[in-house]
Amino acid sequence: MKKITRFLLLSTILFSCSKKVKYINKEVNINVVPLPKNLNLIDSSKHILLSKKIKVFANFNEFKNLYDLISNDFKKLSYSNSFELVTNKNMSNIYLEIDKELNDEEYEISIRNKIIIKGGSLSAIKMARSTLLQLSVNEKGRMTFPILTIKDNPDAIYRGLLVDLARKWHSAETIYKLIDLASFYKVNYLQFHLTDDQLFTFPSENFPKLQTKDNHYTKKELSSFVDYAYQRGVIIIPEIDVPGHSMQFVKKYPEIFSTTSLEKRPEDLFGGKLEFANVLNIGKEDVYNSLEKLFVEVMDTFHTSPYFHLGADEANLKVIADDPYVQDFMKKNKLGNDIHELYRYFIVRMNDFFKSKGKQMFVWEGFSRNGKIEIPKDITVFEFESLYNLPNHLVEDGYKLVNTSWMPLYVVRSGNPDPNILPLKWGPEKIYDWNMWKWENWWHKSFAYKNPIQLDRNENVIGAQMCSWEQTDESEIPSIRKRLPFFIERIWNFDKKVEFDILFKKVNKTDNVLSRIIKDDRQDSLLVGFNITNDGKGNPIREVID
């Protein structure tokens, strides 16, 4: 009786039959985003209280990095528990197992007298780790978890986030936070927009003048980002945007990349005489040879990625149409007189190159449906504008698509100095109302303007990507952190959907955990975007975009 009385006075902890496992009476609130497919709460009033020294066992190789990651993550959450690797699973508190009976991205979590995590692959185990972080509850510095089982897997195989490093340079600190954010919400691909007219952030050894002074990364830094992301289940996909958006190429190496008339007069590009001269001269063999050398460097640095994003959008081909190199090249390759056939030739040739290196090529929507040169079906198209080629046509023609619908998946900080033009950022509720087969656009030239393009479910749409454009280093994390989870929820669970207010409360809870992991609690206002329209009489009107 004395033992029981002292026990009740000192603690609310209850002991299991084994006398080794401790539980604590605590109301259970499950806040996991994206929502697990199957969750069975075994006890709604108790948590398991892990011992001060947590013993971890795993049945697979390459575990040390994951063990270090798990222990470091929980330290960031201010737990006083320490971790120890053990070789006997019966002695463990946390047991990690790769189970080949599960699909590659499928995982199971069982929390009873210990925590057992099973995944179909190492990537699945890494996703389960994110769920475990969100499930954990701090009890006076000790780690507790609700007693439950979870079986989960994503519906979309491609879950992406793009960050624009070529218009607004980002610090390494911010990039590490972005990787943590992506991993926390089970984003599996992070696209780096490395080059554009403004900046060239990749440090090429073959073309050293390309890198922008003070606004580029070293290869050591990029390799660190790649490894840091891979450890957390995220693959970084490099994008070198060509043949358009290529002012840095033309400016730094006009003798290779520019038109004949500007090889020796690059000042014409930047003195205002040629407004859109940001297109590579793809009628030169030297351009193809130079790009291949550069791309090999990029692929070697981003070695974990099976993909390479070529960009290939918004190329003003009129700039190069009259160039003698172009005319001779088109004649030699029997391309006719349509400059767009050269553009299609460029895409096909680049695709052949990447395939020879064991990579799959991605492009933005840019090539039209009609053309003599057939664009290969093994290219994946990131459909964003619904202008050059429509999603329904691409699907009908057999292409794989990633939905990057401008509205509501673009998070844009407007570079326009006009104070009446605010950023194009749609709120979480608008994002949550979207689905993976829906394209919308606020721009009147798009075919998805006013009337969204809604497709039936089709396996050729393999996923979606939120795209953060033109964000400053300071605004990046605040702008994305409350939008990304609502986007991910829609592509993780096609059918399962709770009320927005319920999910918003869960996101607020998980966001508190994220703040401690990335040591950053800055928030965006979550205001929606604005568009400047015309009243028909030449007068601008500021219109709220819901």
N, C-alpha and C positions, 0 to 999 in steps of 0.2 A: 504493500500500500504506500509506504514512504517513497519507493522508487517511482511509482506512478504519479504521486502527488508532485514530486520534484520535477518529473518529466513535463507535466502539464504546465507548471509554473514557468519553466525555462524555455519551452519551445512548443510550437504547434505541430512539430514533426511527428509523424506516425511511422512506425516501422512495419515493413512487410514480414511475411513469414520467414524469409531468409535471414532476417536480422542484419542484412548488409545494405539493403536498399531503403532509402528514406524518402518519405513523401511529405508534402506540406499542404495543409488545407488552404486553398486559394481559388477564388472564382476564375473560371476559365473563359478567356476571350481569344478567339482565333483570328489573327490578322495576318493573312498570307496573300500576297499579290505577286503574280496572277493567281486566281483562285484555283486550288487543287481540284482535279477531276473527281476524285473520290476521297472523302475524309470521314472517318468514323471516330467520333469522340467517345472514348471508353468510360471516362469519369469526368463529369462536368464540374467537380468541386475540388479536385486535387491536382497537384503537380508533382512530378518526380524531382527530387532535390539531388543534384549530382554531388559527389564527394569533392573535397577540396582538391584532390589530385585525380584528374580524369585520365583513365587509361584507354588508349586507342589501339585498335587492331584492324588490319586490312589484309585482304586475301589477294592483292594484286601488286605488280611491280610499279615503278614510278610513283610510289606513294609518298615519298619524303616531302616533295614540294607541296602536295595537298595537305599533308599533316601540318607543315609549317604554316600554310595559309589558314587552316581552321583555327589553330592555336592563336595566331596573330589577330585574326578577326575577333575572336571572343575577348582577347585582351583589350581591343579597341572599345569594346562595349562595357569596360570597367568591371569585368568579372575578376575575382581574386583567385579563381581556380587555376591550377597549373596542369600541364599536360605531360603525359608520358607514353611513349610507344611500348607496346607489349607484344610478345610473340605467341601468347596463348589467348585465343578469343574468349575462353571462359572467364578470364580475368579482366576483361575489358568492360568499360562503361559505354563506349561507343565502338560499334563494329561496322566496318565498311566492306562491302562485298560487290564485286562485279558478277552479275548473274546473266548468263547468256540466254536464259529463257525469256528475258525481258528485251523489248525493242531498244535500239540505240539510245533514244532520248527518253526512255521510260525509267522511272525510279519509284521505289517504295520506302517508306519510313514507318518503323514500328517503335513506339515509345511505351514501354511497360516497366519492367525492372531494369532495362538498359535501353540504349538507343541503337537500333539496327537499321542501317541504310543499305539498300541494294539498288544497283543501277545496271542498265544494259550496257553501259560503257563508262569510261572515265568522265566523259562530258556529262552524262546523266548524274553521276555522283557529285560533280561540281554544282549542278543545278540544285540537287537535294541539299547541299551545303547552304545555298541561299535561303531555301525554305527553313532550314534549321535556325539560321540567324534570326529570321523573322518570328519564329515560334518562341524563341528564348525569352525568359522573363527574369529580371534581376531581383533577387531577394537578399537584401543586405550584402551585396557583393557576391552572392552564390548564384550559380546557374540553375534555373528550374525550367521544366518543359511540361506542357499538358500531356495527359496520357491518351494516346490516340494512334490510329494508323492512317497513312496516306498512300494512295496510289495515283500517280500523276504522269502526264506526258503532254507535250504541246500538239496543237492541231496543225500549225504552220511550221514547215521545216526551215524557212528563212525568216528570221526576226532581226531586223537591222536598225541601226542608228548611224546617220551620217553627221560628221562634224567638219565644218568648213575651216580648214587651217590656212587657206590660200588667199582669203580676203581679210581676215582678222587673225593674226598670229596668236597662238595660245601657248601659255607657259607649260612646262613639263608637269608642274603641280596640278594644273587643271586637267591635263590629259589623263593623269593617273586617277583623278577623281571621276572622270567620265568613264573610264574602264570599270571602276568599282560600281558606279551607277548602273552601267549596262549589265554587269554580272549579277548585281543584286536583283534586277527584274528579269533575268534570264534572256536578255538579248544575246544572241550567239554570233552576230556579225557587226563589227564596227568599221564603217568605211571612212577612210581618211581622204578628204579632198585636198590633195597635196599641192596642186598647181592651178593657177588661173592667171588672168591678165595682171592681177595686182602683185602676187607673190609666187615665188618658186621655193618651196620649203624643203625639197629633197636635195641632199648634198651629193651631187654627181662627181665622181672622180674623172670620168671621161669628158665631162663638160662642166668644168668648175665655175665658169662665169654665170651659169644658170642660177645658182643659189642666190637668194636675196640676202644682202648683207644685214646681219643682226636679226633677221627674221627667217631663219632656217634652223633645221635640226641637224645634229651630227648623226652619223650612222650608229654610233654607240647609244645615243638617246633613242633612236627609232628601234633598235634591237631590244632595248630595255622595255619599251612600250609593248613590243610584240610578245616578249616572254612574259611580262606581267599580265597581259591580257590572256594569253594561252593558259597560264596557271589558273585563271579564274573562269575558264570555259568560253572565252571570247576570241574569235579570229579577227584580226585586223586586215581589211582588204584595202590595198593601195589603189588610188585613182590618179593617173596622170591624164589630164583632160586635153585631148587632141582630136581632130586638127583645129577646131575652134578654141576659143578661150586661151590662146597660146601666145599672147603678146610677149611674154618673157623669152620664149624661144626666138621669136623674130627680132626682138630688141637686142638680145645678148649675142646671138650668132646669126646675123642677117645673111652672111655669106653662105650659110647652110640652109636656113629655114625660110627666108623671105622670097618674094618674087624678084625677078631679074632686075626690074627697074629700081628696086630698093636695096639691092645687095650692098651697094656702096653709098646709099643715101638714106640711112635709117632715120635721119632727122625728119624726113617727110612723114614718117609714122607718128612722130610725137610733136610735130609743129602744127598739127591740125589739118594737114592736107588730105590725109586718108583716115577717116573716122573709124572704120571697121577693119583695119589691117591687122587683125589678130589671128589670122588663119595661116597654117603651115602651107608651104608650097609642096603639095603632095604629088606634083609632077616631076619631082627630082628623086633619083635613086639614092642620092646622098642623104635625103631626109629619112627614107626607110631604113637605111643602114645605121644612121645615127640614132634613130628611135630604138632600134633593136638593141644597140649597145646600152642605151640608157635603161631600157626595160629589164635587161638582164640584171643590172645593178639593183633595180627596185625589187625584182623577184627574189634576189639573194637576200636582201634585207628583210623583206616580209615573207620569210620562208615558210611560215605556218599556213599561209593562205593558198587554197587551191584555185583562187580566183584572181583576176586582174580586171580592174574597171578602166576602160579606155576613154570614158566620157563620150566623145563623138556626137555632141549635141550643139545646136545653135552655131553652126559653121557658115559664115557668110562667104559662099564660094565665088561670088561675083568678083571678089578681090583678086582672085588668081586666074579667072577664066581666060583672060587675054595674054597670059604669060607665055612666052615662047617655049619654056620647058614643059608647061602643061599641055600646050597644043601638040608638041612633038610626042610627049608621053602618051597622050590619048590616041594619037594616030598609030604609034608603034604597037599599042596594046588593043587596037581595034575597038575603042570605046565610043566611037561616034562623036557627035558634037555637043551632047548634053553633059555639062559639068557635073551633074549629079551622078552620072555613071562612074566618074572618077572617084567620087566620094564613096560609092558602093564598092568599088574596086579596093579602095583603101581599107574599108572595114573587113572585107573578105581576106585580104592579104595579112592584115594584123591578126585576124582570127587564126589563120594557118600558122603564123609564127607562134602564137601562144600555145596552140595545140602541140606544136613540135617541142615545146618546153614542159608539156604536161599540165598546162593551166587551162581553165575555162574563162572565156572573155565575157565581160559584162559591158553593156552600153546603155546610155540614156536613150529614150525615145528620140529619134532623129531622122532615121531613114523612112522614106515614104513606102506605101504599099506597092506602088507601081515602079517598075524599073526593069531593065533588061538583065542586069547582073543580079542573080538571086543571092539574097542574104541568107547564110546558113542557119538552119533551125537549131543548131547547138549553141547559138548565142542567146544569152538571157537579156531581156529588155526591161529596163527600169522605166515604167510608164508614168510620166508625171504631168504632162501638159495637155494631153489629148488633143493635139494640134497636128503634128506631123504624121502620126499613125494612131489609129484608135485602138483601145484595148480589145474591143470585140473582134476587130479585124486581125489583130496579132494572134489572138487565141484561135480564131478560125484558121489562120494560116499555119498554126502548129508551133508557135514560139512559146517559150517559158517566160512568164512575167513576174516581176516584183512590183507590187503596187506602191508607188510613191506619189499618190494623188496630192497635188499641190494644196488642195483644201480637203481635209484639215491637217494634213501630215507635215506641212512645212512650218517651221518655226523660224521666222525671218525678222532680223533687225534691219529696218529700212536704212539704207545709206543716204537717202534723200534728205538734204538739209531743211526742207520745208517742214516747219513745226506742225502743220496740219496733217502731215502724213505720218501716221504711227506705224509701229511694227505689225506685220501680218502674223499674228499668233492666235490660233483658235483655242478656246478654253477646253478644259477636260470634258465637259458635257457634250460639246460638239464632237470631239474626238471619239467619245464613247458611243455616239450615235452612228458612227461610220462602220462599214464592214469591209472585208478584204476584197470584195468584188465590185466596189463602188468607187467611181472617180468623179470628183467635182472640181470646179475652178471658178475663181472670182473674176477672171479676165474675160472680157467680152469676145475675144477672138477664138477662145477655146470651144470645142464642140461639147464640152462638159459644163459650159456656162449656163446658169439658171436651171437647166435640166440635167441632173447627174446621169452619168452612164452607169447603169446597174446591170451587171452580168449575173447569170445563173452561176452557181458554184461549178468550178472547173478546176481540175487538177493541174492545169497548165499555169494557173496563178499559184506560185509556190510559196508566196509570203509577201511581206510588206516592210517598208522602211520609213521611219521618221527622219526627216532631213532638217538639220539645223544650219541655216545659212546666215552668213554675215554677222554672227554673234561676236561681240567682244569677249575677250578673256574673262572679264568680270561678270558678264551677263549670261554666260553659257550654262553653268550649273543651275542658277535660279530659274532660267527659262525652261529647262527640260525636266527638272526633277518631278514636277507634279503633272506633267503632260505624258511623259513616257509610260508610266504604269497603266494609264487608261488605254493607250494605244496597244500595249502588249496584251492586256486583258482581252481585247477584241480578236487578236490572232492566236492567242493561246487557247481560248475557248470559243469556238464558233457558235455553239448552241447554248451553252450555259451562260445565263446573264441575270445578274441581280439588279435591283433598283440602283440608280446612280448614287443616291444619297448613302446607301449602305456601303457601296464600294469606296466612295469618297472618304468616309470615316475610316475604313481600313487603310486606305492610302496615307491618310494623316498619321496613322499609327506606325506604318512601315517607314514612313519618311522620317519619323523621329529616330528610328534605328539607323537609317541611312546617314543622318546627320552625325551620329557618333562614329560611324565607320569612316566617313570622309572628312570628319572634323570641319564641317561646314554646314551652317543652318540658314544661309541666306535664301530668301524666298522671292519669287516673282509675284506680281500682283494678280496674275492669271487673267488680265484683261484680254478681251477678244481684239481682233484686228480691225483696222479701218481701211476704207478704200475711197479714193477721190473719184467721184463720178461727175457727169455733166448734166445740167438740167435741160439741154437742148438749145439753150441760148448763149452758150459759151461760158456759163457761170459754174464754177466748181461746187460740188456738194460733198460734204464728208458723210459717208454712209457706213454705219456699223455693219460689220460682217459677223453674223451669229456663229 
